[in-house]
Amino acid sequence: MTQSPWDDPSPSTSEKAAINAVIRGTADSAQQQTAMKWILHRACGAGLSTFHTDPYIQSFRAGRRSVALLITELLVAPDPNREDLENG
């Protein structure tokens, strides 16, 4: 899928509902996954190439991708509050 950096990543109705449920703290696991997929793939452009011949577009894509990388890092990092990590 080719996506212009200027494409509107507006969420669908179900994606909006999932994102709102996450914000309210009432999202079930499916809604959480839907919200994160939209955030990472549509809003942040995870998985898309940052390369472009126009340096402004390339910088814009790199900025979006950096947010996706930060979120992904948090998702795979060990939880520092887990008790089993304190003894290890």
Buried (B, 14 or more C-beta within 10 A) or exposed (E): EEBEBEEEBEBEEEBBBBBBBBEEEEBEEEBBEBBBEBBBBBBBBBEBEBEBEEEEBBEBBBEBBEBBEEBBEEEEEEEEEEEEEEEE
